[in-house]
Each structure stands twice: as structure tokens, then as C-alpha cells.
């Protein structure tokens, strides 16, 4: 059985928490954007920790042999992910993919949250943040 991919393009809610040295983090930008988007398209040159949220319904007609995996195809920064407020894992990504098997954690309606710390000045020539496609992949158990 082939992998079936459902893109989670948007809209995504986001908030950016930026901090100066010695100052508590402050929310500096809140909004909604269709993803994927490179960090600077959303936050310009402001560094900090961004929280992205996307709601989705449980895929239908899943068989017991299928797994559901959330895949972020291109991410740059350190972060963590959760589904329905339950932690999925932490990562440090340098432009590569991160993925989370959520098969046993799906509700009929879900919220995927990914938090990414990125400092654009440290990577002036590289894309940052959640700049690749985020998708739900339905995979057969033998993949």
C-alpha cells in the first residue's frame, strides 16, 4: 500500500515570543498564516521562539495496519511538538525533516502544536523555522 499524504497548509495560528538578554520573553507577534513559510516572511529578522498551531480532523477509513505520522519536511531550529496538549517529542533540526507517529493519540478533532526557537542572525543565508510542508502521512505498517 502506498503512503497517502494530506498537506496541512493553513491556516496556522502563530505567536512569536522574543526576548532581549536579561528580559523575560514577551509576545511580539500574533497572527494567522498559510504554511509553509520561511521565518523571515512571518517574523522578519526577529529571533525568538515561535509557536505554530494547526487543527485537523482524524483521517477516516484507517485500517488496523495503518500508522498516522505527522511530518514536518523542512525545519530549522530547536523545538518540541505536541498533539492535543500531549508531548510528542523534542528535536534539533538543521533543515531536515522531523516526524511523529500519532496513531494511538488521534481524537476525532485534533490540534498539532510545534514550538521552534530560531535566531535569523545566526543563519543569514539559510531558511529557518517551519519552512517546509507539514503533512499527515498514512502509512501501511510494513513501511
ZIHU-V307776 format. One record per residue. RES is the residue in three letters. NEAR is the number of other C-alpha atoms within 10 Angstrom. D_CENTER is the distance of its C-alpha to the mean C-alpha in whole Angstrom. Layout:
# ZIHU-V307776
res = <RES | RES>
near = <NEAR | NEAR>
d_center = <D_CENTER | D_CENTER>
This chain:
# ZIHU-V307776
res = <UNK | UNK | UNK | UNK | UNK | UNK | UNK | UNK | UNK | UNK | UNK | UNK | UNK | UNK | UNK | UNK | UNK | UNK | UNK | UNK | UNK | UNK | UNK | UNK | UNK | UNK | UNK | UNK | UNK | UNK | UNK | UNK | UNK | UNK | UNK | UNK | UNK | UNK | UNK | UNK | UNK | UNK | UNK | UNK | UNK | UNK | UNK | UNK | UNK | UNK | UNK | UNK | UNK | UNK | UNK | UNK | UNK | UNK | UNK | UNK | UNK | UNK | UNK | UNK | UNK | UNK | UNK | UNK | UNK | UNK | UNK | UNK | UNK | UNK | UNK | UNK | UNK | UNK | UNK | UNK | UNK | UNK | UNK | UNK | UNK | UNK | UNK | UNK | UNK | UNK | UNK | UNK | UNK | UNK | UNK | UNK | UNK | UNK | UNK | UNK | UNK | UNK | UNK | UNK | UNK | UNK | UNK | UNK | UNK | UNK | UNK | UNK | UNK | UNK | UNK | UNK | UNK | UNK | UNK | UNK | UNK | UNK | UNK | UNK | UNK | UNK | UNK | UNK | UNK | UNK | UNK | UNK | UNK | UNK | UNK | UNK | UNK | UNK | UNK | UNK | UNK | UNK | UNK>
near = <10 | 8 | 12 | 12 | 16 | 12 | 14 | 20 | 16 | 15 | 15 | 19 | 17 | 19 | 18 | 24 | 18 | 19 | 16 | 10 | 6 | 6 | 8 | 10 | 14 | 12 | 14 | 14 | 14 | 14 | 12 | 15 | 14 | 11 | 20 | 21 | 17 | 19 | 21 | 15 | 10 | 17 | 18 | 10 | 13 | 19 | 20 | 20 | 22 | 24 | 19 | 21 | 19 | 20 | 17 | 13 | 11 | 15 | 15 | 7 | 7 | 14 | 10 | 9 | 9 | 18 | 19 | 24 | 17 | 23 | 20 | 21 | 17 | 21 | 25 | 26 | 20 | 16 | 20 | 17 | 23 | 18 | 21 | 15 | 11 | 11 | 12 | 18 | 13 | 15 | 16 | 15 | 17 | 15 | 18 | 12 | 16 | 18 | 18 | 16 | 15 | 15 | 16 | 8 | 12 | 15 | 14 | 9 | 11 | 16 | 16 | 18 | 23 | 22 | 22 | 25 | 21 | 21 | 18 | 21 | 11 | 9 | 11 | 10 | 8 | 12 | 19 | 26 | 29 | 25 | 20 | 22 | 17 | 25 | 18 | 22 | 20 | 22 | 18 | 17 | 12 | 8 | 9>
d_center = <26 | 24 | 20 | 19 | 15 | 14 | 12 | 10 | 11 | 12 | 13 | 10 | 11 | 11 | 13 | 14 | 16 | 18 | 21 | 25 | 26 | 28 | 26 | 24 | 21 | 21 | 19 | 19 | 17 | 16 | 15 | 14 | 13 | 12 | 10 | 9 | 11 | 12 | 12 | 16 | 16 | 14 | 16 | 19 | 20 | 19 | 17 | 16 | 13 | 10 | 8 | 6 | 8 | 8 | 12 | 13 | 16 | 17 | 18 | 22 | 25 | 23 | 26 | 26 | 26 | 22 | 19 | 15 | 12 | 9 | 8 | 6 | 9 | 9 | 8 | 11 | 11 | 11 | 9 | 9 | 7 | 9 | 10 | 13 | 14 | 14 | 13 | 11 | 12 | 11 | 11 | 13 | 12 | 14 | 13 | 12 | 10 | 9 | 9 | 10 | 14 | 14 | 17 | 19 | 17 | 16 | 18 | 20 | 17 | 14 | 11 | 7 | 6 | 4 | 7 | 8 | 12 | 13 | 17 | 18 | 21 | 21 | 19 | 22 | 22 | 18 | 15 | 12 | 9 | 6 | 9 | 9 | 9 | 7 | 9 | 11 | 14 | 17 | 19 | 23 | 24 | 25 | 23>
